Amino acid sequence: MGVPPAYGSGASEVIRQVIDHQTPRHKLVNELLRSGDIERVIAEWRSLLRQILHSPEFDWPRWQWLRANAERYINSTQSPALQPFPTLLPAQIKQYQF
């Protein structure tokens, strides 16, 4: 469950809960972990997996295993970038007046 280098071991647990155990993200939010933190680590994790997937092929069994699993996770999860934006509130639609 490799995570981006700037993240601690707790990030891998969050990813595991969301991806493998289908835990709703809102159930993981607390005073130290916000919804945006979860979205960011998942987006960066998916980016890392895409880099592995599109990297050169090597004749190393461990590398082939890693690439195959990266592809499995990329194909089995949905990118947060594909989610529709939430509806804007009326106050957000109004033009700002100086």
ChimeraX commands (.cxc) that place a marker at each C-alpha (Angstrom):
marker #1 position 0.00,0.00,0.00 radius 0.5
marker #1 position 2.77,2.45,-0.89 radius 0.5
marker #1 position 1.91,6.05,-0.21 radius 0.5
marker #1 position 3.50,9.27,-1.45 radius 0.5
marker #1 position 6.83,9.91,0.30 radius 0.5
marker #1 position 5.65,12.98,2.24 radius 0.5
marker #1 position 2.92,11.03,4.04 radius 0.5
marker #1 position 3.27,9.04,7.22 radius 0.5
marker #1 position 2.22,5.49,7.95 radius 0.5
marker #1 position -1.24,6.66,8.99 radius 0.5
marker #1 position -1.93,7.58,5.37 radius 0.5
marker #1 position -1.64,3.97,4.29 radius 0.5
marker #1 position -4.18,2.97,6.93 radius 0.5
marker #1 position -6.62,5.60,5.67 radius 0.5
marker #1 position -6.18,4.41,2.09 radius 0.5
marker #1 position -6.65,0.80,3.16 radius 0.5
marker #1 position -9.85,1.67,5.06 radius 0.5
marker #1 position -11.32,3.61,2.11 radius 0.5
marker #1 position -10.22,1.33,-0.74 radius 0.5
marker #1 position -10.08,-2.20,0.69 radius 0.5
marker #1 position -12.70,-1.97,3.44 radius 0.5
marker #1 position -15.03,0.53,1.70 radius 0.5
marker #1 position -15.20,2.66,4.85 radius 0.5
marker #1 position -17.08,5.89,4.13 radius 0.5
marker #1 position -14.63,8.78,4.23 radius 0.5
marker #1 position -16.75,10.84,6.61 radius 0.5
marker #1 position -16.33,8.11,9.26 radius 0.5
marker #1 position -12.54,8.64,9.22 radius 0.5
marker #1 position -12.69,12.41,9.74 radius 0.5
marker #1 position -11.59,13.65,13.16 radius 0.5
marker #1 position -9.85,16.66,14.72 radius 0.5
marker #1 position -6.52,15.69,13.10 radius 0.5
marker #1 position -7.78,14.24,9.81 radius 0.5
marker #1 position -10.01,16.32,7.58 radius 0.5
marker #1 position -11.95,15.32,4.48 radius 0.5
marker #1 position -9.56,17.27,2.25 radius 0.5
marker #1 position -6.61,15.35,3.70 radius 0.5
marker #1 position -8.25,12.06,2.72 radius 0.5
marker #1 position -9.02,13.29,-0.79 radius 0.5
marker #1 position -5.47,14.57,-1.23 radius 0.5
marker #1 position -3.75,11.36,-0.12 radius 0.5
marker #1 position -6.00,9.24,-2.33 radius 0.5
marker #1 position -5.38,11.51,-5.32 radius 0.5
marker #1 position -1.62,11.39,-4.78 radius 0.5
marker #1 position -1.71,7.62,-4.18 radius 0.5
marker #1 position -3.56,7.13,-7.47 radius 0.5
marker #1 position -1.01,9.39,-9.20 radius 0.5
marker #1 position 1.82,7.25,-7.84 radius 0.5
marker #1 position 0.07,4.11,-9.06 radius 0.5
marker #1 position -0.38,5.63,-12.53 radius 0.5
marker #1 position 3.34,6.46,-12.65 radius 0.5
marker #1 position 4.16,2.84,-11.80 radius 0.5
marker #1 position 1.67,1.58,-14.37 radius 0.5
marker #1 position 3.13,3.74,-17.16 radius 0.5
marker #1 position 6.77,3.11,-16.29 radius 0.5
marker #1 position 9.02,0.81,-18.32 radius 0.5
marker #1 position 8.55,-2.93,-18.09 radius 0.5
marker #1 position 11.37,-4.86,-16.46 radius 0.5
marker #1 position 11.90,-8.59,-16.24 radius 0.5
marker #1 position 11.79,-8.57,-12.45 radius 0.5
marker #1 position 9.03,-10.62,-10.81 radius 0.5
marker #1 position 8.53,-8.12,-7.97 radius 0.5
marker #1 position 8.28,-5.21,-10.41 radius 0.5
marker #1 position 5.78,-7.10,-12.56 radius 0.5
marker #1 position 3.74,-7.90,-9.45 radius 0.5
marker #1 position 3.79,-4.22,-8.41 radius 0.5
marker #1 position 2.71,-3.03,-11.86 radius 0.5
marker #1 position -0.08,-5.61,-12.01 radius 0.5
marker #1 position -1.40,-4.53,-8.61 radius 0.5
marker #1 position -1.11,-0.86,-9.52 radius 0.5
marker #1 position -3.23,-1.56,-12.59 radius 0.5
marker #1 position -5.75,-3.52,-10.53 radius 0.5
marker #1 position -6.22,-0.64,-8.09 radius 0.5
marker #1 position -6.38,2.00,-10.82 radius 0.5
marker #1 position -9.03,0.01,-12.68 radius 0.5
marker #1 position -11.05,-0.80,-9.55 radius 0.5
marker #1 position -11.20,2.70,-8.05 radius 0.5
marker #1 position -12.74,5.87,-9.39 radius 0.5
marker #1 position -10.71,9.02,-9.68 radius 0.5
marker #1 position -11.94,11.84,-7.43 radius 0.5
marker #1 position -11.37,14.13,-10.44 radius 0.5
marker #1 position -14.28,12.39,-12.21 radius 0.5
marker #1 position -16.74,13.22,-9.43 radius 0.5
marker #1 position -19.25,15.97,-10.31 radius 0.5
marker #1 position -18.89,19.27,-8.53 radius 0.5
marker #1 position -21.46,19.93,-5.82 radius 0.5
marker #1 position -24.28,22.34,-6.60 radius 0.5
marker #1 position -23.38,25.93,-5.83 radius 0.5
marker #1 position -25.28,27.71,-3.10 radius 0.5
marker #1 position -27.26,30.81,-4.11 radius 0.5
marker #1 position -24.71,33.02,-2.34 radius 0.5
marker #1 position -21.94,31.48,-4.44 radius 0.5
marker #1 position -23.76,32.20,-7.70 radius 0.5
marker #1 position -24.25,35.92,-7.06 radius 0.5
marker #1 position -21.71,38.25,-8.61 radius 0.5
marker #1 position -19.40,39.76,-6.02 radius 0.5
marker #1 position -19.95,43.48,-5.51 radius 0.5
marker #1 position -17.03,45.64,-4.41 radius 0.5
marker link #1:1,2 radius 0.2
marker link #1:2,3 radius 0.2
marker link #1:3,4 radius 0.2
marker link #1:4,5 radius 0.2
marker link #1:5,6 radius 0.2
marker link #1:6,7 radius 0.2
marker link #1:7,8 radius 0.2
marker link #1:8,9 radius 0.2
marker link #1:9,10 radius 0.2
marker link #1:10,11 radius 0.2
marker link #1:11,12 radius 0.2
marker link #1:12,13 radius 0.2
marker link #1:13,14 radius 0.2
marker link #1:14,15 radius 0.2
marker link #1:15,16 radius 0.2
marker link #1:16,17 radius 0.2
marker link #1:17,18 radius 0.2
marker link #1:18,19 radius 0.2
marker link #1:19,20 radius 0.2
marker link #1:20,21 radius 0.2
marker link #1:21,22 radius 0.2
marker link #1:22,23 radius 0.2
marker link #1:23,24 radius 0.2
marker link #1:24,25 radius 0.2
marker link #1:25,26 radius 0.2
marker link #1:26,27 radius 0.2
marker link #1:27,28 radius 0.2
marker link #1:28,29 radius 0.2
marker link #1:29,30 radius 0.2
marker link #1:30,31 radius 0.2
marker link #1:31,32 radius 0.2
marker link #1:32,33 radius 0.2
marker link #1:33,34 radius 0.2
marker link #1:34,35 radius 0.2
marker link #1:35,36 radius 0.2
marker link #1:36,37 radius 0.2
marker link #1:37,38 radius 0.2
marker link #1:38,39 radius 0.2
marker link #1:39,40 radius 0.2
marker link #1:40,41 radius 0.2
marker link #1:41,42 radius 0.2
marker link #1:42,43 radius 0.2
marker link #1:43,44 radius 0.2
marker link #1:44,45 radius 0.2
marker link #1:45,46 radius 0.2
marker link #1:46,47 radius 0.2
marker link #1:47,48 radius 0.2
marker link #1:48,49 radius 0.2
marker link #1:49,50 radius 0.2
marker link #1:50,51 radius 0.2
marker link #1:51,52 radius 0.2
marker link #1:52,53 radius 0.2
marker link #1:53,54 radius 0.2
marker link #1:54,55 radius 0.2
marker link #1:55,56 radius 0.2
marker link #1:56,57 radius 0.2
marker link #1:57,58 radius 0.2
marker link #1:58,59 radius 0.2
marker link #1:59,60 radius 0.2
marker link #1:60,61 radius 0.2
marker link #1:61,62 radius 0.2
marker link #1:62,63 radius 0.2
marker link #1:63,64 radius 0.2
marker link #1:64,65 radius 0.2
marker link #1:65,66 radius 0.2
marker link #1:66,67 radius 0.2
marker link #1:67,68 radius 0.2
marker link #1:68,69 radius 0.2
marker link #1:69,70 radius 0.2
marker link #1:70,71 radius 0.2
marker link #1:71,72 radius 0.2
marker link #1:72,73 radius 0.2
marker link #1:73,74 radius 0.2
marker link #1:74,75 radius 0.2
marker link #1:75,76 radius 0.2
marker link #1:76,77 radius 0.2
marker link #1:77,78 radius 0.2
marker link #1:78,79 radius 0.2
marker link #1:79,80 radius 0.2
marker link #1:80,81 radius 0.2
marker link #1:81,82 radius 0.2
marker link #1:82,83 radius 0.2
marker link #1:83,84 radius 0.2
marker link #1:84,85 radius 0.2
marker link #1:85,86 radius 0.2
marker link #1:86,87 radius 0.2
marker link #1:87,88 radius 0.2
marker link #1:88,89 radius 0.2
marker link #1:89,90 radius 0.2
marker link #1:90,91 radius 0.2
marker link #1:91,92 radius 0.2
marker link #1:92,93 radius 0.2
marker link #1:93,94 radius 0.2
marker link #1:94,95 radius 0.2
marker link #1:95,96 radius 0.2
marker link #1:96,97 radius 0.2
marker link #1:97,98 radius 0.2
view
